[in-house]
Structure formats: structure tokens, C-alpha cells
Amino acid sequence: MRASSGVMAAVEKLAAAELRSVNAQVEVLLREALARRGLSVAERAEVETREDDDSA
């Protein structure tokens, strides 16, 4: 994943404050963004599984 140095610096600062690795912090932020849009990770996995079933 590519991000600007400013975004990465902010993520690093937040990760340190919340005692997480940068990778874990990115995952938390992505999950929160997905949840705000009404999509959970489990729901997306189900959609991918259905798409795979449809293509068979």
C-alpha cells in the first residue's frame, strides 16, 4: 500500500499512542472505515464467496 509520508507519520503516531504496530493500526482504521460505510469484513468475505460460486 502506498500513502503519503504525512499520512504514514500520522498512522505511526496513532499506532504508538494505542500500543499497536503500524500494520495493526492500518487494519483497525480500514475496519472502522468499512463499518462506517455499512460493510463488515465478514460480509465482504461472503460476497467474495458468492462471486466465486457464481463464476463456476
CORLINPE-V754835 format. One record per run of one state. SS is the DSSP state (@ for helix, = for strand, . for the rest). FROM is the first residue (numbers start at 1). TO is the last residue. Records with the same first field share a line. If there is no record, write none. Layout:
SS=FROM-TO + FROM-TO
This chain:
.=1-4 + 18-21 + 37-40 + 56-56
@=5-17 + 22-36 + 41-55
